Amino acid sequence: MPYDEKELLRHIADGNADSYKLLFNRYWDQIYSTVFYFTKSPETSADITQDIFAQIWVKRQYLLSVNNFESYLYISARNLIFDRLRKKEFSGSRDDFFRQYFSDTVSDQDPSLQLEYKEFHALIHQAIHQLTPQQQSVFKLSRFEGLSHAEIAGRMGLSKRTVKNYMVNAIKFIRDYLQSHSGYLLVYIWIWNF
């Protein structure tokens, strides 16, 4: 029997659990793989994937207006990943996340991933180099050396309030710079993770 997505979505919107199960089985592996690509955690990936499918069931009445379910599903996945990153539900710091992401993917010798990493890395450093000298120093001490605001203040002879202001302005500038210079998903993850 041919797969009729529109008909299946209509049945799910009407509350048909068997149709929902068919959809779930058809797309689970794809969505789990996509989420795992970013989280590198089987547990987190399974949780997020379950949440995505749970949201589809809870909001099933909206399925009648969906023209391309696969796109709808991937947009839902992307939004939930961003949401989790904003809430810092991934274990470890954002720096650990990117170190792990790139050590796992770049080492695969995939030329497109290597290029993505180089461009992503270069873009962040371009943004940092456009900060004022004081903002650059504060940002690097915080993000690259892991110093607290108090430690940076002591090292640079500044007040903690001044250090905080430099960091807030530096992060805002870098976010704006990345948003205006790239379409990469990783850049948006980095943006939301600060």
MARDRENBA-675300 format. One line per 5 residues: number of its first residue (from 1); their letters; for each residue x, y, z of N, C-alpha, C, O, CB. Coordinates in Angstrom, 2 decimals. Glycine has a CB too. Layout:
NUM> A> X,Y,Z,X,Y,Z,X,Y,Z,X,Y,Z,X,Y,Z  ...
END
This chain:
1> MPYDE> 0.85,-1.20,0.00,0.00,0.00,0.00,0.88,1.25,0.00,1.77,1.35,0.84,-0.96,0.01,1.24  0.66,2.20,-0.92,1.49,3.41,-0.97,1.28,4.27,0.28,0.22,4.26,0.90,1.16,4.22,-2.23  2.34,4.99,0.61,2.31,5.87,1.79,1.62,7.18,1.42,2.09,7.90,0.55,3.75,6.13,2.32  0.53,7.49,2.08,-0.20,8.73,1.84,-0.08,9.58,3.10,-0.84,9.42,4.06,-1.71,8.45,1.47  0.89,10.49,3.06,1.19,11.29,4.25,0.02,12.16,4.68,-0.30,12.23,5.87,2.39,12.16,3.99
6> KELLR> -0.62,12.82,3.74,-1.75,13.70,4.08,-2.87,12.93,4.78,-3.46,13.41,5.76,-2.29,14.38,2.81  -3.15,11.75,4.27,-4.20,10.92,4.86,-3.80,10.48,6.27,-4.61,10.49,7.20,-4.48,9.67,3.97  -2.54,10.10,6.42,-2.04,9.68,7.73,-2.13,10.83,8.73,-2.56,10.64,9.87,-0.59,9.18,7.61  -1.73,12.02,8.31,-1.79,13.19,9.20,-3.23,13.51,9.58,-3.51,13.90,10.71,-1.13,14.41,8.52  -4.14,13.33,8.63,-5.56,13.58,8.94,-6.06,12.60,10.00,-6.79,12.99,10.91,-6.42,13.45,7.66
11> HIADG> -5.67,11.34,9.88,-6.08,10.35,10.88,-5.49,10.67,12.26,-6.16,10.53,13.29,-5.64,8.94,10.45  -4.23,11.11,12.27,-3.60,11.46,13.55,-4.31,12.67,14.16,-4.58,12.70,15.36,-2.08,11.76,13.36  -4.60,13.67,13.33,-5.31,14.86,13.82,-6.65,14.48,14.42,-7.14,15.15,15.33,-5.51,15.87,12.68  -7.26,13.40,13.91,-8.54,12.91,14.44,-8.36,12.05,15.69,-9.33,11.58,16.29,-9.27,12.11,13.37  -7.08,11.84,16.08,-6.82,11.08,17.30,-6.57,9.59,17.10,-6.65,8.82,18.06,-7.95,11.24,18.23
16> NADSY> -6.28,9.17,15.89,-6.05,7.75,15.60,-4.64,7.35,16.05,-3.65,7.75,15.43,-6.25,7.46,14.10  -4.56,6.57,17.12,-3.28,6.17,17.71,-2.49,5.24,16.80,-1.26,5.29,16.80,-3.51,5.49,19.06  -3.15,4.40,16.02,-2.45,3.49,15.11,-1.72,4.27,14.01,-0.60,3.93,13.63,-3.44,2.49,14.47  -2.34,5.31,13.52,-1.70,6.16,12.50,-0.50,6.89,13.10,0.54,7.02,12.46,-2.72,7.17,11.92  -0.67,7.35,14.31,0.43,8.02,15.00,1.61,7.06,15.17,2.76,7.45,14.98,-0.04,8.56,16.38
21> KLLFN> 1.32,5.83,15.52,2.37,4.82,15.69,3.12,4.59,14.38,4.34,4.44,14.39,1.77,3.50,16.20  2.40,4.55,13.26,3.04,4.41,11.95,4.00,5.56,11.67,5.13,5.36,11.23,1.98,4.34,10.83  3.54,6.77,11.95,4.37,7.95,11.74,5.60,7.92,12.65,6.72,8.20,12.22,3.55,9.23,11.99  5.36,7.59,13.89,6.43,7.48,14.89,7.50,6.50,14.41,8.68,6.82,14.41,5.87,7.03,16.27  7.08,5.31,13.99,8.03,4.29,13.53,8.76,4.71,12.26,9.92,4.36,12.05,7.30,2.97,13.30
26> RYWDQ> 8.07,5.44,11.41,8.67,5.86,10.14,9.78,6.88,10.35,10.79,6.83,9.66,7.59,6.44,9.21  9.61,7.81,11.30,10.54,8.93,11.45,11.45,8.88,12.67,12.38,9.68,12.76,9.77,10.17,11.49  11.23,7.97,13.61,12.01,7.96,14.85,13.51,7.94,14.58,14.24,8.78,15.10,11.62,6.76,15.69  13.98,6.99,13.79,15.42,6.84,13.57,16.05,8.08,12.95,17.14,8.50,13.34,15.70,5.63,12.68  15.36,8.67,11.99,15.89,9.87,11.34,16.04,11.02,12.33,17.07,11.70,12.35,14.98,10.29,10.20
31> IYSTV> 15.02,11.24,13.14,15.06,12.35,14.08,16.08,12.08,15.18,16.84,12.97,15.56,13.67,12.61,14.68  16.10,10.86,15.69,17.07,10.51,16.72,18.49,10.75,16.20,19.32,11.32,16.91,16.90,9.03,17.16  18.78,10.34,14.97,20.12,10.52,14.38,20.47,11.99,14.26,21.60,12.39,14.54,20.19,9.84,13.00  19.51,12.79,13.84,19.74,14.23,13.71,20.05,14.85,15.07,21.00,15.62,15.20,18.52,14.92,13.09  19.26,14.51,16.08,19.48,15.06,17.41,20.82,14.58,17.97,21.56,15.35,18.57,18.33,14.66,18.36
36> FYFTK> 21.13,13.31,17.77,22.39,12.75,18.28,23.59,13.43,17.65,24.62,13.60,18.30,22.45,11.24,18.01  23.47,13.83,16.39,24.55,14.52,15.70,24.99,15.76,16.48,26.17,16.11,16.49,24.11,14.92,14.28  24.04,16.43,17.14,24.35,17.64,17.89,24.62,17.38,19.36,25.44,18.08,19.96,23.24,18.62,17.75  23.97,16.42,19.96,24.12,16.23,21.41,25.24,15.27,21.77,25.85,15.40,22.84,22.83,15.73,22.00  25.52,14.31,20.92,26.51,13.25,21.18,26.17,12.46,22.44,27.04,11.80,23.01,27.91,13.86,21.30
41> SPETS> 24.95,12.51,22.86,24.51,11.80,24.06,23.29,10.95,23.72,22.25,11.48,23.35,24.19,12.79,25.21  23.41,9.62,23.85,22.25,8.76,23.54,21.04,9.08,24.41,19.91,9.11,23.92,22.63,7.30,23.73  21.28,9.33,25.70,20.16,9.61,26.61,19.47,10.93,26.26,18.24,10.99,26.16,20.66,9.66,28.07  20.26,11.98,26.06,19.69,13.29,25.72,18.97,13.21,24.38,17.90,13.79,24.22,20.78,14.37,25.67  19.56,12.49,23.42,18.95,12.37,22.09,17.61,11.65,22.17,16.64,12.05,21.53,19.90,11.62,21.14
46> ADITQ> 17.57,10.58,22.95,16.31,9.84,23.10,15.26,10.71,23.77,14.10,10.71,23.37,16.53,8.54,23.93  15.66,11.47,24.81,14.71,12.35,25.50,14.15,13.41,24.56,12.94,13.64,24.52,15.39,13.02,26.70  15.04,14.05,23.82,14.58,15.11,22.91,13.69,14.54,21.82,12.66,15.12,21.48,15.79,15.85,22.28  14.08,13.39,21.27,13.28,12.77,20.21,11.89,12.39,20.74,10.89,12.60,20.06,13.99,11.52,19.65  11.84,11.84,21.95,10.54,11.52,22.56,9.71,12.77,22.74,8.51,12.77,22.47,10.73,10.81,23.91
51> DIFAQ> 10.36,13.85,23.20,9.63,15.11,23.41,9.07,15.65,22.09,7.97,16.19,22.06,10.55,16.16,24.05  9.84,15.50,21.02,9.37,15.97,19.71,8.10,15.22,19.31,7.12,15.83,18.89,10.47,15.78,18.63  8.14,13.90,19.44,6.96,13.11,19.05,5.79,13.33,20.02,4.62,13.27,19.61,7.32,11.62,18.99  6.10,13.57,21.28,5.02,13.86,22.24,4.33,15.17,21.86,3.11,15.28,21.94,5.58,13.94,23.68  5.13,16.18,21.46,4.54,17.46,21.05,3.67,17.29,19.81,2.62,17.94,19.68,5.66,18.49,20.77
56> IWVKR> 4.09,16.43,18.91,3.29,16.19,17.70,1.92,15.64,18.08,0.90,16.05,17.53,4.02,15.21,16.73  1.90,14.71,19.02,0.62,14.13,19.44,-0.24,15.18,20.17,-1.44,15.29,19.92,0.85,12.91,20.36  0.39,15.93,21.07,-0.36,16.94,21.84,-0.93,18.02,20.91,-2.04,18.50,21.13,0.56,17.59,22.91  -0.17,18.39,19.87,-0.60,19.45,18.96,-1.11,18.87,17.63,-1.01,19.52,16.59,0.56,20.43,18.70  -1.64,17.67,17.67,-2.01,16.96,16.44,-3.06,17.68,15.61,-3.12,17.46,14.40,-2.51,15.59,16.79
61> QYLLS> -3.88,18.53,16.21,-4.90,19.23,15.43,-4.27,20.16,14.40,-4.91,20.51,13.41,-5.83,20.02,16.36  -2.99,20.58,14.62,-2.30,21.45,13.67,-1.77,20.70,12.45,-1.36,21.32,11.47,-1.17,22.17,14.37  -1.77,19.39,12.52,-1.22,18.59,11.41,-2.01,18.77,10.11,-1.47,18.56,9.03,-1.19,17.13,11.80  -3.26,19.14,10.22,-4.09,19.32,9.02,-3.56,20.45,8.13,-3.79,20.45,6.92,-5.54,19.61,9.42  -2.84,21.40,8.73,-2.32,22.53,7.94,-0.87,22.32,7.49,-0.29,23.20,6.86,-2.42,23.81,8.75
66> VNNFE> -0.29,21.15,7.81,1.10,20.88,7.43,1.16,20.36,6.00,0.50,19.37,5.67,1.74,19.85,8.41  1.95,21.03,5.15,2.09,20.62,3.76,3.24,19.64,3.54,3.16,18.76,2.69,2.29,21.83,2.88  4.29,19.80,4.33,5.45,18.91,4.22,5.83,18.46,5.62,6.50,19.19,6.36,6.66,19.63,3.51  5.40,17.26,5.99,5.59,16.81,7.36,7.06,16.66,7.73,7.46,16.99,8.85,4.89,15.49,7.58  7.87,16.18,6.80,9.29,15.98,7.12,9.96,17.31,7.49,10.73,17.38,8.44,10.03,15.33,5.93
71> SYLYI> 9.67,18.36,6.74,10.20,19.70,7.06,9.68,20.17,8.41,10.44,20.69,9.23,9.83,20.72,5.97  8.40,19.97,8.63,7.77,20.34,9.90,8.46,19.63,11.06,8.71,20.23,12.11,6.27,20.00,9.88  8.75,18.36,10.87,9.39,17.56,11.90,10.80,18.05,12.20,11.18,18.16,13.36,9.42,16.09,11.49  11.57,18.35,11.16,12.94,18.83,11.36,12.97,20.22,11.97,13.86,20.52,12.76,13.70,18.83,10.04  12.02,21.06,11.62,11.95,22.38,12.25,11.61,22.22,13.73,12.16,22.93,14.57,10.89,23.27,11.54
76> SARNL> 10.70,21.31,14.05,10.37,21.03,15.46,11.59,20.55,16.21,11.83,20.96,17.35,9.24,20.00,15.56  12.36,19.67,15.58,13.58,19.15,16.21,14.57,20.27,16.45,15.12,20.40,17.54,14.22,18.05,15.34  14.79,21.08,15.42,15.73,22.20,15.55,15.32,23.13,16.69,16.16,23.53,17.50,15.81,22.99,14.23  14.04,23.47,16.75,13.58,24.38,17.79,13.77,23.80,19.18,14.14,24.52,20.11,12.12,24.72,17.56  13.52,22.52,19.32,13.68,21.89,20.64,15.15,21.80,21.03,15.49,21.98,22.20,13.04,20.50,20.64
81> IFDRL> 16.02,21.52,20.06,17.46,21.50,20.35,17.90,22.89,20.82,18.62,23.00,21.81,18.27,21.06,19.10  17.49,23.93,20.11,17.83,25.29,20.51,17.32,25.59,21.91,18.02,26.19,22.73,17.26,26.31,19.51  16.09,25.18,22.16,15.49,25.42,23.47,16.30,24.76,24.58,16.55,25.37,25.62,14.05,24.91,23.49  16.71,23.52,24.35,17.51,22.81,25.35,18.87,23.47,25.54,19.38,23.54,26.65,17.70,21.35,24.95  19.45,23.95,24.44,20.74,24.63,24.55,20.61,25.92,25.34,21.47,26.26,26.15,21.32,24.92,23.16
86> RKKEF> 19.52,26.65,25.10,19.30,27.89,25.85,19.20,27.61,27.33,19.67,28.40,28.16,18.04,28.60,25.36  18.58,26.48,27.68,18.42,26.12,29.08,19.62,25.38,29.64,19.64,24.99,30.80,17.17,25.28,29.26  20.65,25.18,28.77,21.89,24.52,29.17,21.64,23.14,29.76,22.23,22.78,30.77,22.63,25.37,30.16  20.76,22.38,29.10,20.47,21.04,29.59,21.48,20.01,29.12,21.48,18.88,29.59,19.10,20.62,29.15  22.37,20.41,28.19,23.42,19.47,27.81,24.45,19.45,28.93,24.72,20.48,29.55,24.07,19.86,26.45
91> SGSRD> 25.02,18.28,29.19,26.00,18.19,30.25,27.28,18.90,29.81,27.64,18.88,28.64,26.29,16.72,30.62  27.94,19.52,30.77,29.19,20.20,30.49,28.96,21.61,29.99,27.82,22.03,29.80,30.00,19.43,29.48  30.04,22.32,29.79,29.95,23.71,29.34,29.78,23.76,27.84,29.92,22.74,27.15,31.19,24.50,29.77  29.49,24.95,27.32,29.36,25.11,25.88,30.69,24.81,25.20,30.70,24.30,24.08,28.89,26.54,25.54  31.81,25.12,25.87,33.12,24.83,25.29,33.33,23.32,25.20,33.88,22.83,24.22,34.24,25.49,26.12
96> DFFRQ> 32.89,22.59,26.22,32.99,21.12,26.18,32.14,20.57,25.04,32.54,19.65,24.34,32.54,20.50,27.53  30.96,21.16,24.86,30.06,20.71,23.80,30.74,20.84,22.44,30.74,19.90,21.65,28.74,21.52,23.82  31.32,22.02,22.16,31.95,22.23,20.87,33.23,21.41,20.72,33.51,20.90,19.63,32.25,23.69,20.66  34.01,21.28,21.78,35.21,20.45,21.72,34.83,19.02,21.36,35.45,18.39,20.50,35.98,20.48,23.05  33.80,18.50,22.03,33.35,17.14,21.76,32.76,17.03,20.36,33.04,16.08,19.63,32.31,16.70,22.81
101> YFSDT> 31.95,18.01,19.97,31.33,17.98,18.64,32.41,17.91,17.57,32.35,17.07,16.67,30.44,19.22,18.42  33.39,18.80,17.66,34.39,18.85,16.61,35.39,17.71,16.70,35.88,17.26,15.66,35.11,20.15,16.66  35.70,17.23,17.89,36.64,16.10,17.96,36.00,14.86,17.35,36.68,14.05,16.74,37.07,15.83,19.42  34.69,14.71,17.51,34.00,13.55,16.95,33.77,13.67,15.45,33.85,12.68,14.73,32.67,13.35,17.65  33.49,14.87,14.98,33.13,15.00,13.57,34.31,15.30,12.67,34.42,14.73,11.59,32.10,16.07,13.42
106> VSDQD> 35.20,16.19,13.09,36.33,16.55,12.24,37.27,15.37,12.08,37.88,15.20,11.02,37.07,17.75,12.80  37.39,14.56,13.11,38.29,13.41,13.01,37.78,12.36,12.03,38.53,11.46,11.65,38.47,12.78,14.38  36.53,12.47,11.62,35.99,11.54,10.63,36.56,11.80,9.23,36.29,11.04,8.30,34.47,11.63,10.59  37.34,12.88,9.07,37.97,13.23,7.80,36.95,13.57,6.72,37.25,13.44,5.53,38.85,12.09,7.34  35.79,14.00,7.10,34.80,14.45,6.12,35.21,15.87,5.71,35.19,16.78,6.54,33.32,14.42,6.72
111> PSLQL> 35.57,16.08,4.45,36.05,17.39,4.03,35.06,18.52,4.29,35.47,19.63,4.63,36.38,17.36,2.57  33.76,18.26,4.13,32.78,19.33,4.35,32.72,19.71,5.82,32.54,20.88,6.15,31.39,18.90,3.86  32.87,18.73,6.72,32.88,19.04,8.15,34.16,19.78,8.54,34.12,20.69,9.36,32.75,17.76,8.98  35.28,19.39,7.94,36.53,20.09,8.22,36.43,21.54,7.77,36.87,22.45,8.48,37.72,19.39,7.52  35.84,21.75,6.60,35.66,23.11,6.10,34.72,23.90,7.02,34.98,25.06,7.34,35.13,23.09,4.66
116> EYKEF> 33.62,23.26,7.44,32.67,23.91,8.34,33.36,24.33,9.63,33.15,25.44,10.11,31.48,22.98,8.65  34.18,23.43,10.18,34.90,23.74,11.41,35.82,24.93,11.20,35.84,25.85,12.02,35.69,22.53,11.90  36.60,24.92,10.12,37.56,26.00,9.87,36.84,27.34,9.71,37.27,28.36,10.25,38.40,25.70,8.62  35.73,27.31,8.97,34.98,28.55,8.76,34.35,29.04,10.05,34.36,30.23,10.34,33.91,28.34,7.69  33.80,28.10,10.83,33.19,28.44,12.11,34.23,29.04,13.05,33.99,30.07,13.67,32.53,27.20,12.75
121> HALIH> 35.38,28.40,13.15,36.48,28.84,14.00,36.96,30.22,13.56,37.16,31.10,14.39,37.63,27.82,13.97  37.16,30.40,12.26,37.64,31.67,11.74,36.63,32.79,12.00,37.02,33.91,12.33,37.91,31.56,10.24  35.35,32.49,11.85,34.31,33.48,12.05,34.28,33.98,13.49,34.15,35.18,13.74,32.96,32.91,11.67  34.41,33.07,14.43,34.42,33.47,15.84,35.64,34.34,16.12,35.53,35.36,16.81,34.42,32.23,16.77  36.79,33.95,15.59,38.00,34.74,15.84,37.95,36.09,15.14,38.50,37.07,15.65,39.23,33.97,15.38
126> QAIHQ> 37.31,36.16,13.98,37.12,37.47,13.33,36.31,38.39,14.23,36.63,39.57,14.39,36.42,37.30,11.95  35.25,37.84,14.82,34.40,38.64,15.71,35.18,39.10,16.93,35.10,40.27,17.32,33.17,37.84,16.15  35.94,38.19,17.52,36.72,38.54,18.72,37.73,39.64,18.41,37.92,40.55,19.22,37.45,37.30,19.28  38.37,39.57,17.23,39.39,40.56,16.87,38.80,41.94,16.61,39.53,42.93,16.56,40.15,40.11,15.65  37.49,42.03,16.45,36.86,43.33,16.25,36.40,43.96,17.56,35.91,45.09,17.57,35.67,43.19,15.32
131> LTPQQ> 36.56,43.25,18.67,36.23,43.83,19.98,37.29,44.87,20.35,38.38,44.88,19.78,36.15,42.72,21.07  36.96,45.74,21.29,37.97,46.67,21.80,39.05,45.84,22.51,38.79,44.71,22.92,37.32,47.73,22.77  40.24,46.38,22.67,41.31,45.61,23.34,40.91,45.12,24.74,41.22,43.99,25.11,42.57,46.48,23.46  40.23,45.95,25.51,39.81,45.54,26.86,38.77,44.42,26.79,38.86,43.45,27.53,39.24,46.75,27.64  37.80,44.55,25.89,36.79,43.50,25.73,37.44,42.19,25.29,37.08,41.12,25.77,35.72,43.94,24.71
136> QSVFK> 38.39,42.29,24.35,39.10,41.09,23.90,39.78,40.39,25.07,39.65,39.18,25.23,40.13,41.44,22.83  40.49,41.15,25.87,41.22,40.56,27.00,40.27,39.89,27.98,40.51,38.76,28.40,42.05,41.63,27.72  39.20,40.59,28.33,38.23,40.04,29.28,37.58,38.78,28.71,37.46,37.77,29.40,37.15,41.10,29.63  37.16,38.85,27.44,36.51,37.71,26.82,37.43,36.49,26.78,37.02,35.39,27.14,36.06,38.07,25.40  38.68,36.69,26.36,39.63,35.58,26.26,39.93,34.97,27.63,40.00,33.75,27.77,40.92,36.06,25.60
141> LSRFE> 40.10,35.83,28.64,40.37,35.31,29.98,39.18,34.51,30.50,39.36,33.49,31.18,40.69,36.46,30.96  37.97,34.96,30.18,36.77,34.26,30.64,36.54,32.97,29.86,36.40,31.90,30.45,35.56,35.16,30.51  36.51,33.07,28.53,36.09,31.93,27.72,37.21,30.96,27.39,36.96,29.76,27.26,35.49,32.42,26.45  38.44,31.45,27.26,39.53,30.56,26.87,40.33,30.07,28.07,40.89,28.97,28.04,40.43,31.27,25.90  40.39,30.89,29.13,41.15,30.46,30.31,40.25,30.07,31.47,40.72,29.52,32.47,42.09,31.56,30.75
146> GLSHA> 38.96,30.34,31.35,38.00,29.91,32.36,38.04,30.70,33.66,37.61,30.20,34.70,38.23,28.50,32.67  38.53,31.93,33.62,38.61,32.73,34.84,37.25,33.34,35.17,36.45,33.64,34.28,39.67,33.85,34.69  37.00,33.52,36.45,35.77,34.17,36.90,35.91,35.69,36.75,37.01,36.19,36.52,35.44,33.80,38.39  34.80,36.39,36.87,34.85,37.85,36.78,35.76,38.43,37.86,36.52,39.37,37.60,33.43,38.45,36.92  35.71,37.87,39.06,36.56,38.36,40.15,38.04,38.15,39.83,38.86,39.02,40.08,36.20,37.66,41.48
151> EIAGR> 38.37,36.98,39.27,39.77,36.69,38.92,40.26,37.62,37.81,41.40,38.08,37.84,39.92,35.22,38.49  39.39,37.88,36.83,39.76,38.78,35.73,39.96,40.19,36.27,40.91,40.87,35.91,38.66,38.77,34.62  39.04,40.61,37.14,39.16,41.95,37.74,40.49,42.10,38.47,41.17,43.11,38.33,37.98,42.21,38.71  40.85,41.08,39.24,42.12,41.13,39.97,43.32,41.17,39.03,44.27,41.91,39.27,42.24,39.93,40.89  43.29,40.38,37.98,44.41,40.30,37.05,44.56,41.59,36.24,45.68,42.02,35.95,44.23,39.11,36.11
156> MGLSK> 43.42,42.21,35.87,43.47,43.39,35.00,43.38,44.71,35.76,43.49,45.77,35.16,42.36,43.32,33.99  43.18,44.65,37.07,43.07,45.87,37.86,41.79,46.63,37.58,41.78,47.86,37.56,44.24,46.75,37.59  40.70,45.89,37.35,39.40,46.49,37.08,38.41,46.08,38.16,38.68,45.17,38.95,38.88,46.06,35.68  37.26,46.76,38.20,36.21,46.32,39.11,35.46,45.16,38.49,35.46,44.99,37.27,35.25,47.50,39.45  34.81,44.34,39.35,34.00,43.22,38.82,32.88,43.74,37.93,32.53,43.11,36.93,33.41,42.38,39.97
161> RTVKN> 32.32,44.89,38.29,31.24,45.48,37.49,31.73,45.83,36.08,31.03,45.60,35.10,30.68,46.73,38.18  32.93,46.39,36.00,33.51,46.75,34.69,33.75,45.49,33.86,33.47,45.47,32.66,34.83,47.53,34.87  34.28,44.45,34.50,34.51,43.18,33.80,33.19,42.65,33.26,33.11,42.22,32.11,35.17,42.13,34.75  32.15,42.67,34.11,30.84,42.18,33.67,30.33,42.99,32.47,29.81,42.41,31.52,29.82,42.25,34.83  30.48,44.31,32.52,30.03,45.16,31.41,30.79,44.82,30.12,30.20,44.76,29.04,30.22,46.64,31.76
166> YMVNA> 32.11,44.61,30.24,32.89,44.23,29.05,32.39,42.91,28.48,32.26,42.76,27.26,34.39,44.12,29.41  32.11,41.95,29.35,31.64,40.64,28.88,30.28,40.74,28.20,30.08,40.18,27.13,31.57,39.65,30.04  29.36,41.46,28.81,28.02,41.62,28.24,28.12,42.24,26.85,27.48,41.78,25.91,27.13,42.50,29.16  28.93,43.29,26.72,29.08,43.97,25.43,29.80,43.10,24.41,29.45,43.10,23.23,29.84,45.29,25.61  30.80,42.35,24.87,31.54,41.47,23.96,30.63,40.37,23.42,30.63,40.10,22.22,32.76,40.84,24.69
171> IKFIR> 29.87,39.74,24.29,28.98,38.66,23.87,27.90,39.18,22.92,27.57,38.53,21.93,28.33,37.99,25.08  27.35,40.35,23.23,26.34,40.94,22.34,26.94,41.20,20.96,26.31,40.90,19.95,25.78,42.25,22.94  28.15,41.76,20.92,28.78,42.04,19.64,29.03,40.75,18.86,28.73,40.68,17.67,30.11,42.80,19.85  29.56,39.74,19.53,29.87,38.47,18.85,28.60,37.82,18.33,28.58,37.31,17.21,30.60,37.50,19.81  27.53,37.82,19.13,26.25,37.27,18.66,25.79,37.96,17.39,25.43,37.32,16.40,25.17,37.39,19.74
176> DYLQS> 25.79,39.30,17.44,25.33,40.08,16.29,26.21,39.80,15.06,25.71,39.67,13.95,25.34,41.59,16.61  27.50,39.72,15.29,28.44,39.47,14.19,28.18,38.10,13.56,28.10,37.98,12.34,29.91,39.55,14.70  28.03,37.08,14.39,27.79,35.73,13.88,26.46,35.64,13.14,26.38,35.00,12.09,27.82,34.72,15.02  25.44,36.27,13.69,24.13,36.22,13.04,24.15,36.89,11.68,23.45,36.47,10.76,23.08,36.87,13.93  24.95,37.94,11.54,24.96,38.67,10.27,25.94,38.09,9.26,25.92,38.48,8.09,25.28,40.12,10.51
181> HSGYL> 26.80,37.17,9.70,27.84,36.65,8.80,27.74,35.17,8.49,28.61,34.63,7.80,29.16,36.93,9.38  26.72,34.49,8.99,26.69,33.06,8.74,25.28,32.51,8.79,24.40,33.06,9.46,27.55,32.34,9.73  25.09,31.40,8.05,23.84,30.67,8.10,24.02,29.31,8.75,23.09,28.50,8.76,23.27,30.51,6.71  25.20,29.05,9.29,25.48,27.73,9.84,24.66,27.46,11.10,24.52,28.33,11.96,26.95,27.58,10.15  24.13,26.25,11.19,23.39,25.84,12.38,24.27,25.92,13.62,23.81,26.33,14.68,22.84,24.42,12.22
186> LVYIW> 25.53,25.53,13.51,26.43,25.57,14.67,26.59,26.97,15.21,26.68,27.16,16.43,27.79,25.00,14.30  26.62,27.96,14.33,26.75,29.33,14.78,25.54,29.71,15.64,25.69,30.36,16.67,26.88,30.29,13.58  24.35,29.29,15.20,23.16,29.62,15.97,23.14,28.89,17.31,22.66,29.42,18.31,21.91,29.28,15.17  23.66,27.68,17.33,23.77,26.97,18.60,24.71,27.72,19.53,24.41,27.89,20.71,24.27,25.52,18.39  25.83,28.18,19.01,26.79,28.94,19.81,26.15,30.22,20.33,26.31,30.58,21.50,28.06,29.27,18.99
191> IWNF> 25.42,30.89,19.45,24.76,32.14,19.83,23.81,31.91,21.00,23.85,32.64,21.99,24.00,32.74,18.64  22.96,30.89,20.89,21.96,30.65,21.92,22.57,30.10,23.20,21.96,30.19,24.26,20.91,29.69,21.42  23.77,29.55,23.10,24.39,28.94,24.27,25.08,29.96,25.15,25.51,29.61,26.25,25.38,27.90,23.84  25.21,31.22,24.71,25.78,32.25,25.56,24.68,32.99,26.29,24.96,33.91,27.06,26.63,33.22,24.74
END
